[in-house]
Amino acid sequence: MPPSLTSFTDDARIALDNLTDRASGLVNPTVRLGVTGLSRSGKTVFISSLVHNLLHGGRLPLFEPVQSGRVSAVRLEQQPDDAVPRFQYEDHIRALVKDRVWPDSTRAISELRITLDYQSASGWNRFFSPGRLSIDIVDYPGEWLLDLPLLGKDYRTFSEETIALASNGVRAELSQHWLGLTRGTDINAPADEMLARDLASSFADYLKACKSDERSLSTLPPGRFLLPGDLDGSPALTFAPLALPPEGRPEKGSLWAMMERRYEAYKSVVVKPFFREHFARLDRQIVLVDALQAINRGPEAVQDLERALTEVLACFRPGTSSWLSSLLGRRIDRVLVAATKADHLHHESHDRLDALTRRLVDRAIQRIGMAGAGIDVMALASVRATREATVKRDGHELPVIVGTPMEGETIAGERFDGSKKTAIFPGDLPADPERLFERIEAGDDVSLPDVNVVRFRPPQLEETGGGIKLSVPHIRLDRAMQFLFGDRLA
């Protein structure tokens, strides 16, 4: 985040927090891992599975410290930040393993500390290092991350960009009521609390409609309009973009002036504290995206996902730091963008999901003129809810996935009760994502592949002879661990 987006006081507080963290890290080496994601990408499931696999000796062949036997113990410990809610791992893993339901999604920030005792691969490091690493997992909604670019935009710019975006494509239909209301509003009229509330409510309804499963759009700031929490009804959340006047500045005491003041308050009381107290203290970051859902919703949802990734990646500052800047101005030196729900595809399409997501990220990086160093992309499934099989049809073998659809899911006219298993052909992803994006950008009539996005229940875990349930199955979770903090256990 460019320094200009924060005040001198903010920078001083960030520097003090980082000095405190570094001093603590000399005694107890720690890496702060941010976990976020765009709508319904599975942040809670990712953290729960990561912790469960570490604690219960999961199959992690690509996580070198475990595979080589250098990790001797793993345990949960008290988190260092007493003012931050604890990530309720035990409740979430009980929902996954015992009840076989997906846990509730992230609605606020939370934190969890897991500590690994290990033997360094280097004799020199074994002499100087205590052989212990704490990973502070910071879980926060992706909507909060998409708010950070607002720090560099004034109210006029925010209004221009938001109204322009809402006026095109499927958003034009979803924003019809709000745009009609805002375009019929006299911005120079005296500030009116009831009108401000109506505008804010209509704007929030538009954002919620964009986020719905039927649309699955991703670029939806301000994020607290979707997750208001204890700010619901406050002036900082009672504003909306307004259509701009032809020229000149609206009068003091006008509706525009009130909306502008509240927009600035939103940045001051919501966005800046999150940036200063949490985001600016992160070392590593994973951003989860549901690329399959976007593909399933069509070209406009794919373009909006790319737009959101552009905004997201612009927030990060990948790269290494000098010893001084690492003390005073922490850098997120590794960012992983992970396409989730790879278990909804046959393994033959995993590379295609990876390639499609990588192309989205590459295009986002090009748009913001940022180097790609420190950024990786992969397809994964935090919890593997399906298994693969083949069925014969018309004399040919067809690859399918087998799982238990959630209660109420309907496939080919059959409504499932949550206990019956079924096999489905998951569909194919395009082999050439470059050609696909060229056609989308050119405005061609693009028919995206029909990918079956079925909601499956979490798997039923087998038990060992001692009655201990096995660790949660996954796809490439170990590879994600290796990228995000494997080097810190070298």
Secondary structure, DSSP 4 states (H G I P E B T S, - for coil): --GGGS-HHHHHHHHHHHHHHHHHHHHS-EEEEEEEESTTS-HHHHHHHHHHHHHTT---TT-HHHHTT-EEEEEEE--S-TTSPBP-HHHHHHHHHTS--PPPPP-S-EEEEEEEEE--SSHHHHHHS-SEEEEEEEE--HHHHTTGGGGG--HHHHHHHHHHHHTSHHHHHHTHHHHHHHHTS-TTSBP-HHHHHHHHHHHHHHHHHHHSTTT------SGGGTS-GGGTTSGGGS----PPPSSS-PPTTBHHHHHHHHHHHHIIIIIHHHHHHTGGG-SEEEEEE-HHHHHHH-HHHHHHHHHHHHHHHTT---S---HHHHHHS----EEEEEE--GGGS-GGGHHHHHHHHHHHHHHHHHHHT---TTEEEEE-BSS---EEEEEEETTEEEEEEEE-BPTT-EETTEEP-SS--EEE------S-HHHHHHHHHTT------------BPPPPPPB-TTSPBPPPP-BSHHHHHHHHHGGGG-
